[in-house]
């Protein structure tokens, strides 16, 4: 990436992070020292922009999704939480928190055995490509104020992502936070059906079409809770800014 373009993108992200003013942020599709994005620790960089001491990166795959990649194995760091850590370049999800994090947790999720055909612009024309799925994960932060926040990015294969979500919802109950009003599950679920996303025991805290950001037609990003209702939070909508092909989904919660 040319230095001037990289500087422009950095300034855009910094401006958007400053506008969001979030205490906790979940990130999907982030790179960790990949050449395609300038060999940056993107989650760590955003933590610096937020003046946040607590962050974590969870690689879904090692290498770049645009090139040869492999599944994480037992020799890889599946959680990177410190700039001094030496880990292999990868791609995945992350979280940043201004609120101290007492513990980080990761759940591995297998990718779908089958991919899907997707349409992308190439040389001025829309062309269809077969895209294979890759492993996924869920990343959870137990905060020192008693809250549990989980971030994820699920498969783009319909119904397989629904099975992944059920697994995460069951996993949440094993992380030691019993007050359901202090648990929030967020992320890009790739599920365009809010009823399926929330299920029978969860509520969707913010109803908003999030994709594509320039002309939102679908909600595939969610903030879910077992104990909170939409009336218990303040949903803060943001317009398309050019930072992402998804619109940010943000809520304010009284943590007292």
C-alpha positions, -999 to +999 in steps of 0.1 A: +000+000+000+015+034-009+025+055+021+001+083+013-029+059+010-018+042+042-017+076+060-051+085+047-066+052+059-049+056+093-063+091+096-098+079+087-097+051+113-084+074+140-112+099+133-139+072+134-125+057+166-125+091+182-161+096+171-173+063+185-157+070+219-163+033+229-151+017+261-152-017+245-150-025+208-152-057+189-133-060+156-137-085+127-116-092+097-084-077+112-049-084+101-019-091+123+014-082+106+002-091+071+020-075+042-013-066+024-022-041+052+013-027+058+025-053+083+006-037+112-008-051+144-042-036+136-059-044+170-029-031+189-029+001+167-066+007+175-059+001+212-033+029+210-058+052+193-083+045+221-056+049+248-067+014+260-043-009+278-063-041+272-066-058+238-065-092+223-062-107+188-075-142+180-063-155+146-088-175+126-062-185+102-024-182+098-013-162+068-035-140+046-070-150+034-060-136+000-031-160-003-020-194+010-031-199+045-034-227+071-054-235+101-040-225+135-023-254+152-009-263+187+023-244+180+005-211+173-005-184+197-042-184+195-045-153+217-022-123+213-026-099+242+007-080+244+028-061+219+059-079+231+045-113+220+061-128+190+034-145+170+029-156+133+011-132+109-026-140+107-061-129+102-090-130+126-109-110+152-100-088+181-113-068+210-101-036+227-112-024+262-106+007+282-121-012+311-095-036+327-099-072+315-093-098+342-093-128+317-095-136+280-110-167+266-112-182+231-135-208+215-124-225+183-150-230+156-146-252+126-152-238+092-178-251+069-167-281+047-183-265+017-179-230+004-202-207-016-201-188-049-197-151-044-197-122-068-168-097-068-158-068-091-128-077-113-115-056-142-147-036-142-170-066-144-188-086-117-175-122-117-185-152-096-159-171-076-161-202-054-150-191-019-140-218+006-147-212+043-121-210+070-120-217+107-136-192+130-134-183+167-152-165+195-132-141+218-145-133+253-133-107+278-142-109+315-141-073+327-132-063+362-166-046+366-183-081+363-193-079+327-187-105+300-183-094+264-180-118+235-170-110+200-172-133+169-173-135+131-192-165+119-192-184+087-208-170+055-224-204+049-260-202+060-272-226+087-236-236+094-232-202+110-264-208+130-248-240+144-217-220+153-238-194+171-256-221+192-222-234+202-211-200+213-243-194+233-237-226+252-200-217+258-210-184+273-226-202+302-192-218+311-173-185+316-182-178+352-206-148+348-240-158+361-257-124+359-273-126+324-279-089+324-241-084+323-234-106+292-233-092+257-225-112+226-216-091+195-202-096+161-207-102+124-229-133+125-236-134+087-272-143+096-297-120+078-326-133+099-328-115+133-352-141+147-326-169+140-298-147+154-314-141+188-332-174+192-356-180+221-335-169+250-316-138+236-327-103+227-312-082+198-303-048+214-300-028+182-321-032+151-302-017+122-294-027+086-256-029+086-245-043+052-234-031+028-225+002+045-230+024+015-266+011+009-276-011+039-300-038+029-294-065+056-287-067+093-259-093+097-242-077+127-257-080+161-255-071+198-273-098+218-281-103+254-300-128+276-308-103+304-310-069+287-338-056+264-336-029+237-353-005+261-324-010+286-298+005+263-293+034+240-286+025+203-263+050+186-266+048+148-237+060+125-238+068+088-215+053+062-180+067+066-159+047+042-140+029+069-157-005+064-183-023+042-203-028+074-219+000+095-207+001+131-233-011+156-230+007+189-250+009+222-246+027+255-252+005+286-254+016+322-228-007+338-237+003+374 
